[in-house]
Amino acid sequence: MSLESLVPVADEAISSMVLHPNQALGKNIEIHSQQNGFPELQGCAIAILGVSEIRNSFFPIGSYNTVDFRKSFYKLFPGNWNFRICDLGDLPNGATPEDTYFALREICLHLRQLNIVTIVIGGSHDLVFPIYQSYQSVKQLVNIVSVDNQFDFSQEEELISGRSYMSRIIMEQPNFLLNFSNLGYQSYLIAQEELDLIDKLHFEALRLGNILDDVAVAEPFLRDANIAGFDMKSLRWQATNNDSGNPNGIDARTICALARYAGISDRLDFFGVFELPNTSIFNQLLGQIIWYFIEGYSLRYDEYPVITSIGFTKYTVALSDMEMIFYQSEKSNRWWLELTNQSYLNNKNKTTALLPCTHQDYMDACNDKIPDKWWKAIKRG
């Protein structure tokens, strides 16, 4: 089993907790260590897994030492969390990147079978590919959300890389990708062919400016995700204290808010943070990103699958040539849009679909404007 290939957390990270108070996170989670061995997975809610595979990174930024992240993370204080968190240690690189992919795929499959939400830290963004592959054996349709300043649809490389992994996923047969959403893209970093492909496949994307103006617009995309991959090259340089980084990008507060939304998603199985710069400021920020994800997990509303007959208010909106049905949760105040007219249904589920949406989508429908999310959903085959 690939779990056996995981190496314990470095003693340096564990010894850093000596002076931490007993309430600190590091003393309240179960850590794979030389002294205590591998944690018992049964009953674990969240698992943390370090990776270092960057050989297929398109813009390699150097290896990342998870020790420094753990030092920052372990000294934080937990929220009002009443579930088990296990740090499983690190996955060493295989002889080839493909060997690492295989091991990660097997680990992800095993952890998901145990209903454990997995946080993958480190490595390059192409590691989303083996995480996606872990769904293939059960033939489950998958929604992927990528927080990235680019789409990663490049077809210039023959081999998979951090800039081409989505092309590989799209071409993979049999294909179980239901939807892909990009959050935070920057137009001047995107080739026109990639923009055309997003439109052709009816995928969804939010520009960086939209998210910085109102981060809440990203929540419905993350609400429907099975896999969320955060590429840290999308951060502005001040968030990492790296003067070779981006002049424009996501700020520290926004990336933590996005991580919290990802944690709240009842459907999310995997949260990956990739392409990590090795600076002191970023190590502290990464600890807080993971903290906010776990805080979001603690606040999950348990609203998936959505049962609209209980705890939901139904709104029927009459447009010029059709009716739309919206539901608002009485528990979370979140909105969903229902595809009810069978003649419009052409999605892979072949059933009535509930699409996460915003209150603004409802208001647009009231003003006789069909939400863009509805158009894209009915066109995806």
SVG drawing of the C-alpha trace seen along z (x, -y; Angstrom):
<svg xmlns="http://www.w3.org/2000/svg" viewBox="-44 -46 59 48">
<polyline fill="none" stroke="black" stroke-width="0.4" points="0.0,0.0 1.3,-3.5 0.6,-4.7 3.6,-2.6 5.8,-4.9 5.0,-8.0 7.9,-9.2 7.4,-10.6 7.3,-14.3 10.9,-15.5 12.0,-15.6 12.9,-19.3 9.2,-20.2 8.2,-18.1 10.9,-19.4 9.8,-23.0 6.6,-22.3 8.5,-22.0 7.7,-25.5 4.2,-25.6 1.3,-25.7 -0.8,-22.6 -3.6,-24.3 -1.5,-24.7 -2.5,-22.7 0.6,-20.6 -0.2,-19.1 -3.8,-18.4 -3.4,-16.6 -2.0,-13.1 1.4,-13.2 3.2,-10.5 6.5,-10.5 9.4,-8.2 8.5,-7.8 4.7,-7.3 4.4,-5.7 1.6,-6.1 -1.8,-7.5 -4.9,-5.3 -6.9,-6.5 -10.3,-5.1 -12.3,-8.0 -9.9,-10.7 -11.7,-13.6 -8.8,-15.5 -5.4,-14.3 -2.4,-16.5 0.0,-15.2 3.3,-16.8 4.6,-16.3 7.7,-17.5 7.3,-16.4 8.2,-19.4 10.0,-17.7 7.0,-18.5 6.6,-22.1 6.4,-24.5 8.1,-27.3 10.1,-25.5 10.6,-27.7 12.8,-25.3 12.1,-22.7 9.9,-23.4 10.7,-22.3 7.5,-21.3 9.3,-21.5 9.0,-25.3 5.3,-25.1 4.7,-22.7 6.6,-24.9 4.2,-27.7 1.1,-25.6 1.7,-23.6 2.0,-26.8 -1.4,-28.1 -4.4,-27.6 -7.4,-25.5 -10.9,-26.8 -13.9,-25.1 -13.0,-21.9 -14.3,-18.5 -12.9,-16.1 -9.6,-14.3 -6.8,-15.8 -3.9,-13.6 -0.6,-14.7 0.5,-11.7 4.0,-13.0 5.5,-13.3 5.4,-11.4 9.0,-11.1 9.5,-11.4 9.4,-8.2 12.1,-7.2 10.1,-9.2 7.2,-11.7 4.9,-9.0 5.8,-6.8 4.9,-9.7 1.6,-10.1 0.8,-6.5 1.6,-6.6 -0.4,-9.8 -3.4,-8.4 -3.5,-5.3 -3.2,-7.3 -6.0,-9.6 -8.2,-6.7 -7.7,-5.0 -8.3,-8.1 -11.4,-9.0 -12.7,-5.5 -12.3,-6.2 -14.2,-9.5 -11.2,-11.5 -10.8,-15.0 -7.2,-15.3 -5.0,-18.4 -2.0,-18.1 0.8,-20.5 3.7,-21.1 4.7,-19.9 3.6,-21.4 0.1,-22.0 0.1,-18.9 -0.5,-16.8 -4.2,-17.6 -4.0,-15.0 -3.4,-11.9 -5.8,-13.2 -8.4,-13.4 -7.5,-9.8 -8.3,-8.5 -12.0,-8.9 -11.8,-6.8 -12.1,-3.4 -15.5,-4.3 -16.5,-6.2 -17.5,-9.3 -18.0,-12.6 -15.7,-15.3 -15.8,-19.1 -12.3,-20.7 -11.7,-24.3 -8.3,-25.9 -7.2,-29.1 -4.6,-30.2 -3.7,-33.1 -3.6,-30.8 -5.8,-28.0 -3.1,-25.3 -4.5,-24.1 -1.2,-24.5 -0.7,-21.9 2.9,-22.9 4.5,-20.2 4.2,-16.5 4.5,-15.5 2.2,-16.6 3.3,-19.6 2.0,-22.3 0.9,-24.2 -0.7,-21.3 -2.3,-19.0 -5.8,-20.2 -5.4,-19.3 -4.4,-15.8 -7.5,-15.5 -9.8,-16.7 -8.3,-14.2 -8.3,-11.3 -10.6,-8.4 -12.9,-7.4 -13.5,-10.9 -15.2,-11.8 -14.7,-15.5 -18.0,-17.2 -16.9,-20.8 -13.8,-22.9 -13.7,-26.4 -10.8,-28.8 -10.7,-31.5 -8.4,-34.5 -7.1,-34.3 -5.2,-37.3 -6.1,-38.0 -2.6,-39.1 -1.3,-35.7 -3.8,-33.7 -3.5,-32.8 -6.6,-33.5 -6.7,-29.8 -7.2,-28.9 -10.0,-31.5 -11.6,-30.0 -11.3,-26.5 -12.9,-27.6 -15.9,-28.9 -16.0,-25.8 -16.1,-23.4 -18.6,-25.6 -16.2,-25.8 -16.3,-28.7 -13.8,-31.3 -13.6,-34.4 -11.1,-37.2 -8.8,-38.3 -10.5,-41.7 -13.9,-40.2 -12.6,-38.2 -10.7,-41.1 -13.8,-43.3 -16.0,-40.7 -14.5,-37.4 -18.0,-36.0 -18.6,-35.6 -16.2,-32.7 -18.2,-30.7 -20.7,-29.0 -17.8,-27.6 -16.1,-26.1 -19.4,-24.8 -19.7,-22.4 -16.0,-21.3 -14.6,-17.8 -11.0,-19.0 -9.7,-22.5 -6.1,-23.2 -4.5,-26.5 -1.5,-27.6 0.6,-30.0 2.1,-31.6 -1.3,-33.4 -0.4,-35.4 0.9,-39.0 4.5,-39.4 3.7,-41.1 1.9,-38.0 5.0,-35.9 7.7,-38.6 9.2,-37.4 10.4,-40.3 10.6,-38.0 6.8,-37.2 3.8,-38.9 3.1,-42.6 -0.6,-41.8 -2.3,-38.8 -4.4,-37.5 -3.7,-39.1 -3.2,-37.2 -6.6,-38.0 -8.4,-36.8 -6.5,-33.5 -7.5,-32.7 -11.2,-33.6 -11.1,-31.3 -9.6,-28.5 -12.4,-28.9 -15.0,-28.6 -13.3,-25.5 -13.4,-24.0 -17.1,-24.8 -18.0,-22.9 -19.8,-19.7 -18.6,-18.0 -14.9,-18.8 -12.6,-15.8 -9.2,-17.2 -7.6,-20.6 -4.2,-21.1 -1.8,-24.0 0.9,-23.9 4.0,-25.8 5.1,-27.0 7.7,-29.7 10.1,-29.1 10.0,-32.4 9.4,-33.0 6.4,-35.2 4.8,-32.6 5.4,-29.8 3.3,-31.7 0.7,-32.5 0.5,-28.9 -0.1,-27.8 -3.0,-30.3 -4.4,-29.2 -4.6,-25.6 -6.1,-26.9 -8.9,-28.7 -9.6,-25.6 -10.0,-23.5 -12.1,-26.3 -14.3,-26.1 -14.6,-22.4 -15.8,-22.8 -18.6,-25.1 -20.0,-22.7 -23.7,-22.9 -24.3,-19.3 -26.5,-20.5 -25.2,-18.0 -27.0,-16.2 -29.4,-19.1 -32.9,-18.0 -35.0,-21.0 -38.1,-19.7 -36.6,-20.4 -35.3,-23.7 -35.4,-25.5 -37.5,-28.4 -38.6,-27.9 -38.8,-30.9 -40.4,-30.6 -39.3,-33.3 -41.3,-33.9 -39.0,-35.1 -40.2,-36.1 -40.1,-32.5 -39.5,-30.2 -39.7,-29.7 -36.7,-29.4 -36.8,-27.9 -34.5,-29.0 -34.0,-27.6 -32.6,-29.5 -31.4,-27.6 -32.9,-28.6 -29.8,-27.4 -27.0,-28.9 -28.9,-31.5 -27.1,-30.1 -28.8,-29.9 -29.3,-27.2 -30.8,-27.3 -32.7,-24.3 -32.7,-23.0 -36.3,-21.9 -37.2,-21.9 -36.3,-18.5 -35.8,-19.8 -32.8,-21.8 -31.1,-19.0 -28.0,-17.8 -25.7,-17.3 -23.7,-14.2 -26.0,-13.3 -29.0,-13.2 -31.1,-14.2 -32.5,-17.5 -29.5,-19.5 -29.2,-22.0 -26.5,-24.6 -25.0,-26.7 -25.6,-30.3 -25.7,-33.7 -28.5,-36.0 -27.5,-38.2 -28.3,-35.4 -31.8,-35.3 -32.1,-39.1 -30.9,-38.8 -33.6,-36.3 -36.2,-38.6 -35.0,-41.2 -35.5,-38.8 -31.8,-38.0 -30.8,-34.3 -27.8,-33.7 -24.6,-32.8 -24.2,-29.8 -27.4,-28.3 -26.3,-28.6 -23.0,-26.9 -24.6,-24.1 -27.1,-23.1 -24.5,-23.2 -22.0,-20.9 -22.5,-17.4"/>
</svg>
